[in-house]
Amino acid sequence: MKKGLQVLLGLLLVLTACAPNFGKDEEIVQKTEETTEQAIIPKYKISDEYYRTILPFKTGKARGLVNYTIYNRLDIDEIEMGLMRVAQEHFDPNNYYFQEGQYVTSDMVEDWVGRQSEKNTEGLNPPLNEKTATTEQFRENPRFLSHVMEHNYLKKDAENKVELGGVVIGLALKSVYNFNEPTMGYPREELISPGEIEKQGKAIATQVLQRLRGIKALDGIPIVIVLFQEKPRESVVPGNFFAKTYISGNSNSISKWEKINERYVLFPSQEGKDSYYDDYMKMINFKSDIDQYFPNFVGVVGRGYYVDDQLQEMTIEIPIQFYGKAEIIGFTEYITGLMLDHFPSYISVQVYITSIDGQEALIRRNGGEEKPFVHIYR
C-alpha cells in the first residue's frame, strides 16, 4: 500500500509539472498595416516551449503549398517545428505570440522556387530550359531551393495591442536533385555537396531578404533567416537546419551567419554505429531485452536528435502484434522499465507502441526528469 501511494504521488508530480498554464482568455486589439481588429489570446498555454496563437486563427498566405514543394513528410514537420525552436532564441514565447506567415504568398513562393527565366524573373533557382536541356546540363544546374516558409511573431504593448514584432523565414534546400533524363524520361538524381548547399543557400537568403524589405509592412521588423537541408525523399529521418542569421529591424543586409550543429540519426544503422557507438549499443541492448521476453515482437526503430553531437532526444517506435489489452498493459510496463534502465535521465525519450489497429501506448520522459508519463489508449 505504501509503495502504491509513492507511485501515485510520483505520477501526480509528473502531471503537475506537465500541466498547462491556466488562466482567462484575454481580449486584445490586433494591429496590422491596414486594419485594427479585436482578437483573443487563449487562456491555455501548453508549455513554456510553445507559443500561444492569437484567435481568430489566421491561415498563412502560402498555406498548404509546402506539401507540393517538399516531398518528405518528415522534412515538412521538422522545418515547421524547427523554425519555432529557432524563433525562441530571438522571440521569447512568454512575450510573443505565433501567427502563420501573412506576407509571403503562395504566388510569391511558387515564383521564387521556380527557375529564373524570361517568364519568371523572380525565380531563385538557376536558369535552364528543361524541355531542351541535356542530362549533363541538368546535373550542372540543379534546383537548390524547394520552399520558403514564413512564421510571424506578434508582441503586445502597454495599451493591450499586438502587432508584428518579428519574422522567421525558413529556406528548404535540396540535398539530392531529382530529374527525368531528357531522352528516355528515366528518373535520375544528383547529390549536392554540403558545401554547395551552404553556398547557394546563403546567396538565396540575401535575395530573399531584399525582397522582404521591399514589403512595406516588414520595414523595420527584425527578421531571422534559417537554412534547412532536406533529406532524400525515401529517408526515414528528417533533414536539419545548419545555419541562421538575425537581421535587425534597421538593417537591410546580412552581416554574419551562425552555424547550427544538429542532426537526426536512425538507430540501428551503420551511421549510428559509426558516429554514436554508445547510443547505438543502448538501442541494440534495448531491442535484445524485448526479444527475450516477447515472442510476437516485430522490431524497434529509434530516431536520435543531436545538438553539438550530444543526444538530446530519442524517439522510438515499436510495432507489435497483440492479442488483448492485458498483453498491451504488460508489454508497456516492461518497456517502461527497460527505457529507464537503458536511457539516462538527461535524455528525453518518447516510445510509441503500435499495432495494426493504430496507437496502443505512449511512454514519455522529459530530459532531467526521473519518472515517465505512461498512457494506454482505449
C-alpha positions as CSV (number, residue, x, y, z in Angstrom):
1,M,0.0,0.0,0.0
2,K,2.8,2.4,0.9
3,K,4.6,1.6,-2.3
4,G,1.3,2.2,-4.3
5,L,0.9,5.6,-2.7
6,Q,4.5,6.5,-3.6
7,V,3.8,5.6,-7.3
8,L,0.6,7.6,-7.2
9,L,2.3,10.7,-5.8
10,G,5.1,10.4,-8.4
11,L,2.6,10.3,-11.2
12,L,0.8,13.4,-9.7
13,L,4.1,15.3,-9.6
14,V,4.7,14.4,-13.2
15,L,1.3,15.5,-14.3
16,T,1.6,18.7,-12.3
17,A,4.9,19.6,-13.9
18,C,3.4,19.0,-17.4
19,A,0.1,20.8,-16.7
20,P,-0.8,23.7,-19.0
21,N,-0.7,27.2,-17.7
22,F,-4.4,28.0,-17.0
23,G,-5.8,31.5,-16.9
24,K,-8.5,33.5,-18.5
25,D,-8.9,34.3,-22.2
26,E,-7.5,37.7,-22.8
27,E,-9.1,40.2,-25.2
28,I,-6.7,42.4,-27.2
29,V,-6.6,44.6,-30.2
30,Q,-4.5,43.3,-33.2
31,K,-3.0,46.0,-35.4
32,T,-1.8,45.4,-38.9
33,E,-0.7,47.7,-41.7
34,E,-4.3,48.1,-42.9
35,T,-6.7,47.2,-40.1
36,T,-7.3,47.2,-36.4
37,E,-9.5,44.3,-35.0
38,Q,-10.4,42.5,-31.8
39,A,-8.6,39.3,-31.0
40,I,-8.3,36.8,-28.2
41,I,-5.2,35.2,-26.5
42,P,-6.2,31.7,-25.4
43,K,-6.1,31.1,-21.6
44,Y,-4.3,27.7,-22.1
45,K,-0.6,27.6,-22.7
46,I,0.5,24.0,-23.3
47,S,4.1,24.6,-22.0
48,D,6.8,27.2,-22.0
49,E,8.2,25.6,-25.1
50,Y,5.3,26.6,-27.3
51,Y,3.9,29.9,-28.4
52,R,0.3,30.8,-27.9
53,T,-1.7,31.6,-31.0
54,I,-4.0,34.6,-31.3
55,L,-7.6,33.9,-32.2
56,P,-9.3,34.0,-34.6
57,F,-6.7,31.9,-36.3
58,K,-5.3,33.4,-39.5
59,T,-4.2,30.9,-42.0
60,G,-0.9,31.5,-43.8
61,K,-0.8,33.2,-47.2
62,A,1.1,30.2,-48.5
63,R,-0.9,27.6,-46.6
64,G,-0.6,24.0,-47.9
65,L,1.9,24.8,-50.6
66,V,4.7,23.0,-48.7
67,N,3.0,19.7,-49.4
68,Y,3.8,20.2,-53.1
69,T,7.3,21.6,-52.8
70,I,8.9,19.2,-50.2
71,Y,8.4,15.5,-50.8
72,N,9.4,14.0,-47.5
73,R,6.7,14.3,-44.8
74,L,9.3,14.2,-42.1
75,D,11.1,17.2,-43.6
76,I,7.8,19.2,-43.7
77,D,7.1,18.6,-40.0
78,E,10.7,19.3,-39.0
79,I,11.0,22.6,-40.8
80,E,7.8,23.9,-39.3
81,M,8.6,22.8,-35.7
82,G,12.3,23.6,-36.1
83,L,11.5,27.2,-37.1
84,M,9.6,27.7,-33.8
85,R,12.6,26.2,-31.9
86,V,14.9,28.7,-33.6
87,A,12.5,31.5,-33.0
88,Q,12.7,31.0,-29.2
89,E,16.3,32.2,-29.3
90,H,15.1,35.6,-30.5
91,F,11.4,36.0,-29.6
92,D,10.6,34.9,-26.1
93,P,7.5,32.6,-26.0
94,N,6.4,34.4,-22.8
95,N,6.3,37.8,-24.7
96,Y,5.5,36.9,-28.3
97,Y,2.5,35.2,-30.0
98,F,2.6,32.9,-33.0
99,Q,0.9,33.6,-36.3
100,E,1.3,31.9,-39.7
101,G,3.0,33.9,-42.3
102,Q,0.9,36.8,-43.7
103,Y,3.3,38.4,-46.1
104,V,4.9,35.8,-48.4
105,T,2.1,34.5,-50.6
106,S,1.7,31.2,-52.5
107,D,2.2,33.0,-55.8
108,M,5.4,34.5,-54.4
109,V,6.8,31.2,-53.2
110,E,5.9,29.4,-56.5
111,D,7.8,32.1,-58.4
112,W,10.8,32.1,-56.0
113,V,11.3,28.3,-56.1
114,G,11.0,28.2,-59.9
115,R,13.8,28.6,-62.3
116,Q,14.8,32.1,-63.4
117,S,13.6,32.8,-66.9
118,E,12.1,35.5,-69.1
119,K,8.7,34.4,-67.9
120,N,9.8,34.2,-64.3
121,T,12.2,36.9,-63.4
122,E,11.6,36.2,-59.7
123,G,13.0,32.6,-59.9
124,L,15.8,31.9,-57.4
125,N,16.9,28.6,-59.0
126,P,19.4,28.6,-61.9
127,P,18.0,29.3,-65.3
128,L,17.6,26.2,-67.5
129,N,15.3,25.2,-70.4
130,E,14.2,21.8,-69.1
131,K,12.5,20.9,-72.3
132,T,15.7,21.0,-74.3
133,A,18.4,20.5,-71.7
134,T,20.8,17.6,-71.8
135,T,21.4,15.2,-68.9
136,E,24.7,17.0,-68.2
137,Q,23.0,20.4,-68.2
138,F,20.5,19.1,-65.7
139,R,23.4,17.9,-63.5
140,E,25.3,21.1,-63.7
141,N,22.2,23.3,-62.9
142,P,20.2,21.7,-60.2
143,R,17.3,23.2,-58.4
144,F,18.5,24.2,-55.0
145,L,15.6,25.9,-53.4
146,S,12.4,23.8,-52.6
147,H,10.4,26.0,-50.4
148,V,10.2,29.3,-48.4
149,M,8.3,29.1,-45.1
150,E,7.3,32.2,-43.1
151,H,6.3,32.5,-39.5
152,N,5.2,35.7,-37.8
153,Y,5.7,36.6,-34.1
154,L,3.4,39.3,-32.6
155,K,4.1,41.3,-29.5
156,K,1.7,43.1,-27.1
157,D,2.3,46.6,-26.0
158,A,1.3,48.5,-22.8
159,E,-2.1,49.5,-24.5
160,N,-3.1,45.8,-24.8
161,K,-2.5,45.9,-28.6
162,V,-0.5,43.4,-30.5
163,E,1.4,44.0,-33.7
164,L,4.2,42.3,-35.7
165,G,7.4,42.0,-33.7
166,G,9.5,39.6,-35.7
167,V,9.6,37.3,-38.8
168,V,11.3,33.9,-39.2
169,I,12.0,32.6,-42.7
170,G,13.0,29.0,-43.4
171,L,14.7,28.2,-46.7
172,A,14.4,24.5,-47.6
173,L,17.3,23.3,-49.7
174,K,17.7,20.1,-51.6
175,S,20.5,17.6,-50.8
176,V,19.5,15.4,-53.7
177,Y,18.3,16.9,-57.1
178,N,15.8,14.6,-58.8
179,F,15.1,15.0,-62.6
180,N,14.0,12.9,-65.5
181,E,16.5,12.0,-68.1
182,P,15.5,14.1,-71.2
183,T,15.8,11.4,-73.9
184,M,14.1,8.4,-72.4
185,G,12.5,10.0,-69.4
186,Y,14.3,7.8,-66.9
187,P,14.4,9.2,-63.3
188,R,17.8,10.5,-62.3
189,E,19.2,12.0,-59.2
190,E,22.2,14.2,-58.4
191,L,23.8,14.5,-55.0
192,I,24.5,18.1,-53.9
193,S,27.5,18.6,-51.7
194,P,27.0,20.2,-48.3
195,G,29.4,23.0,-49.3
196,E,27.4,23.8,-52.4
197,I,24.1,23.7,-50.5
198,E,25.5,26.2,-48.0
199,K,27.0,28.5,-50.7
200,Q,23.7,28.6,-52.7
201,G,21.6,28.9,-49.6
202,K,23.4,31.9,-48.3
203,A,23.2,33.6,-51.7
204,I,19.5,32.9,-52.0
205,A,19.0,34.3,-48.5
206,T,20.5,37.6,-49.5
207,Q,18.0,37.9,-52.3
208,V,15.1,36.9,-50.1
209,L,16.0,39.5,-47.5
210,Q,16.0,42.2,-50.2
211,R,12.5,41.1,-51.3
212,L,11.2,41.0,-47.8
213,R,12.5,44.5,-47.1
214,G,10.5,45.6,-50.2
215,I,7.3,44.7,-48.4
216,K,6.1,47.8,-46.6
217,A,4.7,46.0,-43.5
218,L,8.2,44.4,-42.9
219,D,10.1,47.6,-43.0
220,G,11.8,48.0,-39.6
221,I,10.9,44.4,-38.5
222,P,13.6,42.0,-37.2
223,I,14.0,39.0,-39.5
224,V,15.6,35.6,-38.9
225,I,16.5,33.5,-41.9
226,V,17.3,29.8,-41.3
227,L,18.8,27.3,-43.8
228,F,17.4,23.8,-43.8
229,Q,18.9,20.8,-45.6
230,E,16.4,18.3,-46.8
231,K,16.9,14.6,-46.7
232,P,16.3,12.3,-49.8
233,R,12.6,11.5,-50.5
234,E,12.9,8.0,-49.1
235,S,14.7,8.9,-45.9
236,V,13.2,7.7,-42.6
237,V,14.7,10.6,-40.6
238,P,14.2,14.3,-41.3
239,G,16.8,16.8,-42.5
240,N,18.2,19.5,-40.3
241,F,18.9,23.3,-40.0
242,F,22.5,24.2,-40.5
243,A,22.8,28.0,-40.4
244,K,20.9,31.0,-39.3
245,T,21.2,34.8,-39.4
246,Y,19.5,37.6,-37.5
247,I,18.8,40.9,-39.3
248,S,17.8,43.8,-37.0
249,G,14.9,46.0,-38.0
250,N,17.1,48.8,-39.1
251,S,19.3,46.6,-41.3
252,N,18.9,45.7,-45.0
253,S,21.8,43.3,-45.2
254,I,23.2,40.1,-43.7
255,S,26.3,40.7,-41.6
256,K,27.1,37.3,-40.3
257,W,25.9,33.7,-40.2
258,E,25.7,31.4,-37.1
259,K,26.3,27.7,-37.5
260,I,23.6,25.3,-36.3
261,N,25.1,21.9,-35.4
262,E,22.1,19.5,-35.3
263,R,21.1,16.2,-36.9
264,Y,18.8,13.2,-36.8
265,V,20.3,9.7,-36.8
266,L,18.5,6.4,-37.4
267,F,19.0,3.5,-34.9
268,P,20.0,0.9,-35.6
269,S,22.0,1.9,-38.7
270,Q,25.6,1.9,-39.9
271,E,25.7,5.7,-39.5
272,G,24.6,5.4,-35.9
273,K,27.1,2.7,-35.2
274,D,30.0,4.6,-36.7
275,S,29.1,8.1,-35.3
276,Y,27.5,7.3,-31.9
277,Y,28.5,3.9,-30.9
278,D,27.4,4.2,-27.2
279,D,23.9,5.3,-28.2
280,Y,23.8,2.5,-30.9
281,M,24.6,-0.1,-28.2
282,K,21.8,1.3,-26.0
283,M,19.3,0.6,-28.8
284,I,20.8,-2.8,-29.5
285,N,20.6,-3.9,-25.9
286,F,17.1,-2.3,-25.5
287,K,15.9,-4.4,-28.5
288,S,17.6,-7.5,-27.2
289,D,15.8,-7.3,-23.9
290,I,12.5,-7.0,-25.7
291,D,13.2,-10.0,-27.9
292,Q,14.0,-12.1,-24.8
293,Y,10.5,-12.0,-23.3
294,F,8.0,-11.1,-26.0
295,P,7.8,-13.6,-28.9
296,N,5.4,-11.5,-31.0
297,F,7.8,-8.6,-31.1
298,V,8.3,-7.2,-34.6
299,G,11.0,-4.6,-34.5
300,V,12.2,-1.4,-33.0
301,V,13.3,1.8,-34.7
302,G,14.9,4.8,-33.0
303,R,15.5,8.3,-34.2
304,G,18.0,10.3,-32.2
305,Y,18.1,14.1,-32.2
306,Y,21.6,15.5,-31.7
307,V,22.8,19.1,-30.9
308,D,26.5,19.7,-31.0
309,D,26.9,15.9,-31.2
310,Q,25.1,15.3,-27.9
311,L,22.0,13.2,-27.8
312,Q,19.0,15.4,-26.8
313,E,16.0,13.2,-27.6
314,M,15.4,9.6,-28.7
315,T,12.1,8.8,-30.3
316,I,11.4,5.0,-30.5
317,E,8.6,3.3,-32.5
318,I,7.7,-0.3,-31.6
319,P,5.2,-2.1,-33.9
320,I,3.9,-5.4,-32.3
321,Q,1.2,-7.9,-32.7
322,F,-1.1,-8.0,-29.7
323,Y,-3.9,-10.4,-28.7
324,G,-5.5,-8.5,-25.9
325,K,-5.4,-5.4,-23.6
326,A,-3.8,-7.3,-20.8
327,E,-0.8,-8.1,-23.1
328,I,-0.6,-4.5,-24.1
329,I,-0.5,-3.3,-20.5
330,G,2.1,-5.9,-19.6
331,F,4.3,-5.1,-22.6
332,T,4.0,-1.3,-21.8
333,E,5.0,-1.8,-18.2
334,Y,8.0,-3.9,-19.3
335,I,9.1,-1.4,-21.9
336,T,8.8,1.5,-19.4
337,G,11.3,-0.3,-17.1
338,L,13.7,-1.0,-20.0
339,M,13.5,2.6,-21.0
340,L,14.5,3.7,-17.5
341,D,17.3,1.1,-17.4
342,H,18.9,1.9,-20.8
343,F,18.5,5.6,-21.3
344,P,19.9,8.1,-18.7
345,S,17.5,10.7,-17.3
346,Y,19.2,13.6,-19.0
347,I,17.9,12.3,-22.4
348,S,14.3,13.0,-23.4
349,V,12.7,9.7,-24.6
350,Q,9.4,9.0,-26.4
351,V,8.2,5.5,-27.1
352,Y,5.3,4.8,-29.4
353,I,3.8,1.3,-29.2
354,T,1.6,0.5,-32.2
355,S,-0.3,-2.4,-33.7
356,I,-2.2,-2.9,-36.9
357,D,-5.1,-1.1,-35.2
358,G,-3.1,2.0,-34.5
359,Q,-1.5,3.6,-31.5
360,E,-1.6,1.4,-28.4
361,A,0.5,3.1,-25.8
362,L,2.7,6.2,-25.3
363,I,5.7,6.4,-22.9
364,R,7.4,9.8,-22.5
365,R,10.0,11.1,-20.2
366,N,11.4,14.6,-20.5
367,G,15.1,15.2,-20.1
368,G,16.0,15.9,-16.4
369,E,13.0,14.0,-15.1
370,E,13.1,10.7,-13.3
371,K,9.5,9.5,-13.7
372,P,7.9,8.9,-17.1
373,F,4.4,9.6,-18.3
374,V,2.6,6.5,-19.5
375,H,-0.7,6.3,-21.4
376,I,-2.6,3.3,-22.6
377,Y,-5.0,4.1,-25.5
378,R,-8.5,2.6,-25.1
